[in-house]
């Protein structure tokens, strides 16, 4: 699984309009872990298991992670099927 960046986590939460506490609760981790993951370093400063838990929750909520492709990494909301 590709690493996610602190900026991707912050952007994903902003798109979803969820707090760090809500993300932590959904991922069954502490809010301090989410805050460390969102720190401005270049890589997520948490264990791989916690990073995977965060990523899994965000993907479950509809986030797609866009890899570094010359234009920078990012996130977007998955298009939802029409009813």
N, C-alpha and C positions, 0 to 999 in steps of 0.2 A: 504494500500500500504506500503511495506517495506521501511524503511529509506535507503537512499543511502549515501555513505561516500564521503568525500572530494576526497579521492584517486580514487574512481570510476569515479567521474566527470572529474578529470584531465586525467585519463586514457582513458575515452571515447572520450574526445576532441582530445587527441593525436591520437587515432585510426582513427578518422574521419578527422584529419588534419584541424580542425576549430579553430578559435581564440575565446577568451572569449567574444569579442564583437559580433562575428557572432552568438554564442550561445545565448547571451543576446537578440540580435535583433529577433532571431527566437522564443524565449520564451516570447517576449514582456516584458522584465524586464531590469533593468539597469545593466551595466557591473560591477558596484561595488557589486551588489547582487551576480553575478557569482563568483567574486573574494572572497567574504565572504564564499560562499558555498564551495569553494576549499581550504579554510584555513585549516591548519594542525590539527585542533581539531579532536576529535573522531567522532563527529556528525556534520551534516550540521547546520550551525548557521544562518538559514534563516527561514522564515515562511513556513508552510506546503504547502501553495498555490504556493509559488515560487519554492519550491523543486519539487512539482508535475509538474510545468510548465517545469522545466529543464529536469526532467526525461521523460516527454512526448515527448519533442523535440528529445532527444537523442534516445529514442525508435523508434520514427518515422524515424530517420536517420539510423536505423538498429542496434542499440546497444542492447544487452541483458545483464541484470544485473545478476551476479552470486552471490547468497547469501552466507553468512558465513556458511561453512559446515565442519569446522575442518581444512580446508586448506586455509582459508582466503577468503574474498569477492573479487569480481573482475568484469570484463566486457569482452565481446567478441563481434565481429561483427556477426550478423545473417548471416547464409549461404543464399546466393541469389539463387533463382531457375535458372536453366540453361535455356537459350533461345531456 
